[in-house]
């Protein structure tokens, strides 16, 4: 299901951001910051919350921009908020992966699932949590 696509000004900012306009992307992010923060707060588990919060993830989205994302046509189909939520989900998974890989002891050998499997499982849990 796609998100509401917004009004004319939001769509103008969205199209400009998709075209590579960093200022438009920043403005769009500011416009949707409350919704993104609420979206991320619902998905950050207790273990991760001890190390980061939703505003840190939104800040990382601002630094990353739209670079390295899916096709522009696909992002356009999501609408402004849907696109930003997708970026937020991916960024949260990366923050989770990075945070929990720092806890790993590289000298320790284990026959259990390695930590990357545990991190991915936790990231999927966080993203599916409503």
Phi, psi and omega in degrees: 000133181271158179279163174300137188275359173085178181270185184302315181294319178297318179293324177296315177298319181298312179298319178295320178296318178297331179278358176106006180283107183293325178296318178296320178297316178298318178295318178296318179297318178297319181299321184258009182306314180299318179293320179294319179297316178296317178302313181288322179301328178289341187251348181274118180284171184298320180297317180285325181299334178292342184246339182206170175221175185301322181294329175295319180293318177298321178297320178295325176297318179299320180288325181284321184069205181268001182300140176071022181262183180296181181299150180299321180299318179296314179299320179299323181292338180280338186080170185302307183291320178299318177298313180295323177295322178296314176300319180296319179298315179295318180293320178297319177298320179293317178299317179298312180301313181295317182297313184278340175286336177293335181280344184289139176265115185293339181276345184279130177252141183217150175266353177287175173305138180290167187296333179294325175295319180294320180295314180297317178300317180294319180297317179297318178301314181297319183287329181276341182296134181248000000 
